[in-house]
Structure formats: C-alpha cells, structure tokens
Amino acid sequence: MTRAETVSDRIDTARADLSPTEIAVGLAFAAAIAFTLVFLQEPLVHDAMHNFRHAAGIVCH
C-alpha cells in the first residue's frame, strides 16, 4: 500500500525543485490574490477570484 502525499511532502518537494526567485514570485502572487480578495468583496468579483485560484491549482478549502 502506498502512502498518501501530505502537505509536508509537497513543501519538501518545492524546496528541492524551486529556486529562491521562483518561491518569491509564487509568494508575491499569492499575496496579491489575498490582497485583492480582502478589498474586492463584491460577490461576483470574489467568486471569480475564487474560481481563478482553483484553476491555478491553489487549494483554499
């Protein structure tokens, strides 16, 4: 039986595979999305950003 991949496994893989610049860009992108969602609470915009996060592969719930 194989072991399920965990968040910790994904973090370890990211540390091994990504450069510091790629990590910084990813964090900046995530921060920009979070900032936008905080100030754009219009339901249609909020839902669109939520769907975009899922399309980008970001798990939020």
C-alpha positions in Angstrom: 0.0 0.0 0.0 1.4 3.4 -0.9 1.5 6.3 1.4 -0.6 9.4 0.6 1.2 12.6 -0.2 1.0 15.2 2.5 1.4 18.9 2.6 4.8 18.4 4.3 5.8 16.2 1.3 4.8 18.9 -1.1 6.7 21.6 0.8 9.8 19.4 0.8 9.5 18.8 -2.9 9.1 22.6 -3.6 12.2 23.4 -1.5 14.2 20.9 -3.6 12.8 21.9 -7.0 12.2 25.6 -6.9 14.8 28.4 -6.9 14.5 31.2 -4.3 13.4 33.5 -7.1 10.5 31.2 -8.1 9.5 30.9 -4.4 9.5 34.7 -4.1 7.4 35.1 -7.2 4.9 32.5 -6.0 4.6 34.1 -2.6 4.1 37.5 -4.2 1.4 36.1 -6.5 -0.4 34.6 -3.5 -0.1 37.8 -1.5 -1.5 39.8 -4.5 -4.5 37.4 -4.7 -5.1 37.7 -0.9 -4.9 41.5 -1.0 -7.3 41.7 -3.9 -9.8 39.4 -2.2 -9.7 41.5 1.0 -10.6 44.7 -0.8 -12.8 43.3 -3.5 -15.7 41.7 -1.6 -18.2 42.3 -4.3 -19.7 38.8 -4.6 -19.2 38.4 -8.4 -15.5 39.5 -8.2 -15.0 37.4 -5.1 -16.4 34.3 -6.8 -14.4 35.0 -10.0 -11.2 35.2 -7.9 -12.1 32.1 -6.0 -12.6 30.2 -9.3 -9.3 31.6 -10.6 -7.4 30.3 -7.5 -8.8 26.8 -8.2 -7.9 27.0 -11.9 -4.4 28.0 -10.8 -4.2 24.9 -8.6 -4.4 26.7 -5.3 -6.4 24.7 -2.8 -8.3 27.0 -0.5 -10.7 24.7 1.3 
